Amino acid sequence: MTLATWLGFLLASILIAITPGPGAVISMGTGMRHGYWAALTAILGLQAAILTHLLIVALGLGALLAASETAFLFVKLVGAAYLICLGVQRWRAPALPVDAKGPVLRRKGLFLQGLLVNLTNPKAIIFIGALVPQFVDPARAQLPQYLLIAMTLCLTDLLVMSAYALAALRLGRWLHDPQAIRLQNRAFGGLFVLAGTLLAISSRPS
């Protein structure tokens, strides 16, 4: 991969990352409610899903998902149901102040949430499947190129999701009123439900 090709891929990665989606919602919601380090755990789960998507594409399974209507529909509905469940859970969360001592957070659970949010999005697999091959030089060794692509995608997404989480954290510091917390929970819960609904009714990318 030439420097010019990599710069083009970097620009595409930045544009993909800053586009609001379920990853941004979970980063902001966790950052606002529990702080940056908790959000970082969920963000690392998002990156693990990106690496899984890349592996799927590298193995050629992304093309199978793109070609199979049944496989795409199944993964899409699972992903939509998971996002909606997260939304309902967040909507019904107690209106505790940000600095209140609640249950100890399970880092494994936050990581798994981030992983599943990205992993159950078939459009992400297909999008990466359509994007990545355009930047891979078939005349050169494949592994170093895929490693560079993985590093670029993950570092870009990690930085952008961290920015979302930190921005939400700054806002969250002002939210100590139970009514404001309740509105926050319902706003992010509604965003998750909206994301899940949009995923459920979306069509397969052409």
MOPERA-V133464 format. One line per field, one symbol per residue. ss: DSSP state (H for helix, E for strand, L for the rest). phi: phi as a letter, one per 40 degrees, with the letter a starting at -180 (. if undefined). A space follows every 50 residues. Layout:
ss: ???
phi: ???
This chain:
ss: LLHHHHHHHHHHHHHHHHLLLHHHHHHHHHHHHHLHHHHHHHHHHHHHHH HHHHHHHHLLHHHHHHHLHHHHHHHHHHHHHHHHHHHHHHHLLLLLLLLL LLLLLLHHHHHHHHHHHHHLLHHHHHHHHHHHHHHLLLLLLHHHHHHHHH HHHHHHHHHHHHHHHHHHHHHHLLLLLHHHHHHHHHHHHHHHHHHHHHHH HLLLLL
phi: .ccccccccccccccccccdadcccccccccccbhccccccccccccccc ccdccccccgccccccccccccccccccccccccccccccdcccccddcc cbccccccccccccccdcccbccccccccccddcbccccbdcddcccccc ccccccccccccccccccccccccbbcdccccccdccccccccccccccc ccccdc
